[in-house]
Each structure stands twice: as C-alpha cells, then as structure tokens.
Amino acid sequence: MGYDRTIAVFSPDGRLFQVEYAKEAVKKGGTALGITFKDGVVLASIRILSPLLVSESLEKTFQIDDHAGAVAAGLIADARILINQARIRAQIHKLTYDEPMDVWSIARVIGDRMQLSTLYAGLRPYGVTILIGGKDKSGPHLIESDPSGMLYEWKAYAIGKGAELANKILQSKWKEGMKEEDAVKLAKDILKKTDKAEDEAIDIVVIKDKFRRLSLEEIKKI
C-alpha cells in the first residue's frame, strides 16, 4: 500500500501506480478521436445531452491557436488548465517570433507540465489524455499526451471509453492522403458506433487553413 499512496515512490517492479490509475480515469471518459487527412486534422468528441444542460458549456474540443486545437478524455477540468497554459505559451511565441508555434512545441508544453506532476509528493497526475492536432510548416500533426507526460504522434487515434473499438475501425478505415470529407465522415461514423451518439451530441473540429468547428447543420448533412 505504501507504493499506492504517493506519486514519488516506485513499486519494486518499477511501476508508478498513481500514473496507472490516472490512465484508468481516462478510460472512463467519453470517446474522443483525431484523424489526419491530406491537408489537415479532424478532432471529434461527444457532448452530454440533458434537458437542463447547456451542452455547449461542456467543452471537450479546444482551440489553442488559429492552426492548432485539442480534444480530451478523462477529467476535463484538468484538460482545461493544461490547454490554458498551452494557449498562453502559443501567444507568447507568436508575439516574440512573429510566427505561429509549431504543433510539436505546443504538445511539449502540455507534456512537460503533465510529466512534472509525476515527480513531487503531494501532487497527483493529471487524470486526462489530450490529443493535440494542428497544421504547421511541416504539415498536419496529431500528438497524444498521456498522464505520464509521454508524447506520441499518430496518423489517427482514439481515447476514452470507446477507444478499443474506435482504434480497430481506424486501423481498417484510415488511408494515407484521405480527403477532408472522408475523415469527417469516418469520425462521425466511429462516434455513432462507439457511443451511439446523436447528431446533437457530436462535436467535430476541422483544422486546415484555420481552426473551424462544424455546425449542427453540417454534421447532420454528413
């Protein structure tokens, strides 16, 4: 139990249990995914629908800059804090160098902060996984930052409770150089299958020349 109660102690077999528990928290979150296509990235998630809830107030897809965004699964409050830090760093970079921050540098801001919380007693890991998507001079990128702070770049990837099924579909359906329309349709199809989501609950963002959130009318037409 001693290894269970603090982030700063490894178990004898080299595990940090608090990080593993944080990854389990991510699996309880709603399905979220990212798909790269020829000219950009699609990010998608689902909102909670309730008669008394303003569903747009529950944000799971975030704009970081004109060319970059993110989608999260797990404790969304944790994601909000990390995204705010990334937004600030992106604007500082733009003001300092008069050019947008590249997507990998944005992902490192988030990953570095998540990794920091695995080092000190009295802290807990962030209970969220974030997919950072965007397009810069080197092309489109989709980068995962997990509760350990590790960064992985994917061509297409899903997180959350429906991730296992979603990633199986992505492995069979994703194609190199696919069109924007095909990527958006694939994202919607996956959320329909994994979470049985209604159109009103689906949130889709396309990052091509700029960050753009699809309207409900556009989602229904897909």
C-alpha positions, -999 to 999 in steps of 0.1 A, spaced: 0 0 0 29 23 5 36 24 -32 -1 32 -38 -3 64 -18 24 87 -33 35 95 -68 71 98 -58 78 61 -50 83 34 -75 70 -1 -67 96 -29 -66 87 -39 -102 92 -3 -115 56 10 -116 41 43 -106 6 32 -95 -9 68 -94 0 72 -131 -17 39 -139 -48 50 -120 -49 83 -139 -48 63 -172 -78 43 -159 -97 76 -153 -91 84 -190 -108 52 -200 -140 63 -182 -143 95 -203 -163 98 -234 -148 87 -267 -126 113 -284 -105 109 -315 -83 126 -340 -77 118 -377 -51 133 -400 -60 138 -437 -42 152 -467 -44 189 -457 -52 189 -420 -66 172 -389 -101 163 -377 -108 163 -339 -141 149 -326 -158 141 -293 -193 138 -278 -212 161 -255 -235 152 -227 -272 158 -236 -296 167 -209 -328 188 -210 -315 213 -184 -278 214 -195 -264 239 -220 -244 212 -238 -220 238 -254 -208 247 -219 -192 213 -216 -162 218 -238 -141 188 -248 -126 202 -280 -105 233 -275 -89 259 -298 -53 266 -289 -44 289 -318 -56 295 -353 -37 265 -365 -40 241 -336 -66 226 -313 -70 197 -289 -96 171 -277 -95 154 -243 -109 124 -225 -109 119 -187 -111 148 -162 -120 177 -184 -112 202 -157 -76 190 -158 -76 194 -196 -89 230 -193 -59 241 -171 -34 224 -194 -50 239 -225 -49 274 -210 -12 271 -204 -7 260 -240 -27 289 -252 -6 314 -233 27 299 -245 14 299 -281 6 336 -279 39 344 -262 57 326 -291 37 345 -317 44 379 -301 81 371 -296 89 355 -330 61 368 -352 51 333 -364 28 306 -350 42 280 -327 47 246 -343 24 218 -332 51 197 -316 63 226 -294 27 231 -283 24 194 -274 57 196 -254 42 225 -233 14 202 -223 35 170 -219 61 188 -198 35 200 -174 19 166 -171 53 150 -165 61 175 -138 32 163 -117 47 128 -116 78 139 -97 67 155 -64 50 142 -33 17 159 -26 8 162 -63 -14 138 -84 -10 131 -121 -34 149 -144 -63 124 -150 -67 132 -186 -52 123 -220 -51 151 -247 -49 148 -284 -32 179 -299 -39 184 -336 -28 211 -360 -11 221 -391 22 239 -394 50 243 -420 58 206 -418 22 195 -424 -6 181 -403 2 165 -369 -18 146 -343 1 141 -310 -11 123 -278 0 134 -243 -9 109 -217 -9 113 -178 28 103 -177 36 132 -200 47 109 -228 41 122 -263 32 100 -292 24 111 -328 -4 93 -346 -19 93 -380 -53 86 -364 -61 77 -328 -89 75 -303 -90 78 -265 -117 73 -238 -141 45 -231 -148 36 -267 -111 37 -277 -106 0 -283 -134 -3 -309 -126 31 -324 -89 22 -329 -99 -10 -346 -121 9 -370 -93 35 -376 -68 7 -384 -90 -7 -411 -105 25 -425 -78 52 -423 -59 57 -456 -29 78 -464 -38 110 -482 -75 107 -474 -98 137 -482 -113 160 -456 -148 148 -463 -138 112 -458 -120 120 -425 -150 139 -411 -174 111 -422 -152 85 -405 -151 105 -373 -189 107 -372 -193 70 -380 -170 60 -352 -188 81 -326 -221 66 -337 -208 31 -333 -188 35 -300 -212 58 -281 -244 56 -301 -242 94 -302 -270 115 -316 -260 142 -341 -267 169 -315 -241 153 -292 -213 152 -317 -187 179 -317 -163 180 -347 -135 204 -354 -115 207 -387 -81 223 -386 -69 230 -422 -61 266 -430 -77 276 -397 -95 261 -368 -132 256 -377 -160 240 -356 -187 223 -377 -222 235 -371 -251 211 -362 -264 215 -398 -231 205 -413 -229 174 -390 -264 163 -399 -255 165 -437 -225 142 -433 
